[in-house]
């Protein structure tokens, strides 16, 4: 008995090319990737939690699409 899982990556940043967060997160997530996650559990792993802007924005994006979000920082 196994657990079916898929690993995918999304690049997210509120810094852009700056050294300071501009407060407006940008994501490279496709519509198809979001649709494929509907009604599933997504684990979001944040490798650098500082302002929280990027993580907050990504959580809102996923939660609004009926995706169950779990967070690891």
FENFEN-V523487 format. One record per residue. N is the residue number from 1. PHI is phi in whole degrees, 0 to 359 (none if undefined). OMEGA is omega in radians with two decimals (999 if undefined). BURIAL is 1 if it has 16 or more other ideal C-beta (glycine too) atoms within 10 Angstrom, else 0. Layout:
n: (N	N)
phi: (PHI	PHI)
omega: (OMEGA	OMEGA)
burial: (BURIAL	BURIAL)
//
This chain:
n: (1	2	3	4	5	6	7	8	9	10	11	12	13	14	15	16	17	18	19	20	21	22	23	24	25	26	27	28	29	30	31	32	33	34	35	36	37	38	39	40	41	42	43	44	45	46	47	48	49	50	51	52	53	54	55	56	57	58	59	60	61	62	63	64	65	66	67	68	69	70	71	72	73)
phi: (none	239	250	287	213	224	249	217	238	230	270	225	202	252	264	64	263	268	264	235	298	267	78	241	298	238	231	252	248	275	299	297	294	294	299	292	267	303	64	237	264	241	261	257	250	256	276	207	267	230	280	85	299	294	297	301	296	292	299	298	300	288	297	290	255	61	247	279	252	242	240	232	243)
omega: (-3.13	3.10	3.11	3.14	3.10	3.09	3.07	-3.07	3.06	3.08	-3.12	-3.13	2.99	-3.14	-3.05	3.12	-3.11	3.07	-3.14	3.14	3.07	3.09	-3.13	-3.10	3.07	-3.08	3.02	-3.13	-3.10	3.11	3.14	3.14	3.12	-3.14	-3.11	3.14	-3.08	-3.14	3.10	3.10	3.10	3.05	3.12	3.13	-3.13	-3.09	-3.13	-3.12	3.10	-3.13	-3.10	-3.10	-3.09	-3.13	3.12	-3.14	3.14	3.11	3.12	3.13	-3.11	-3.11	3.12	-3.14	3.12	3.08	-3.14	-3.00	3.00	-3.03	3.01	3.12	999)
burial: (0	0	0	0	0	0	0	0	0	0	0	1	1	1	1	0	0	0	0	0	1	0	0	0	1	0	0	0	1	0	0	0	0	1	0	0	1	0	0	0	0	1	0	1	0	0	0	0	0	0	0	0	1	1	1	0	1	1	1	0	1	1	0	0	0	0	1	0	1	0	0	0	0)
//
